[in-house]
């Protein structure tokens, strides 16, 4: 499965849930099963600026593909950030930096979020692009 196919599968799996609130709940539930980042990774350089919540995103390049890990101080934010990290993991740096689509918007979840959360998620997407660019 190509990274693009995997991304589409992630979206399709969630879009199968008709109600946007239930879709958001599924994103949060999935993130609850993720282990927290080690304290050593929760450093200022890994922190996403522009988020009211504390959010950390780390990236690494393996075999020409980016992979991301994250954590946040609240379950809703962690769920959304974890979804973004999962969505972009496996893609090439060039694909990430060239992409403009917002997967959270594609799921119809932005209208259920406060403006500060929407701005914070934009900062997370920008951080992921920034990390990808440094890996290119």
PyMOL commands that set and color helices and strands:
alter all, ss='L'
color gray80, all
select helices_A, chain A and resi 3-15+20-32+39-41+44-46+75-88+93-98+103-106+110-112+115-135
alter helices_A, ss='H'
color red, helices_A
select strands_A, chain A and resi 55-62+65-72
alter strands_A, ss='S'
color yellow, strands_A
deselect
rebuild
show_as cartoon
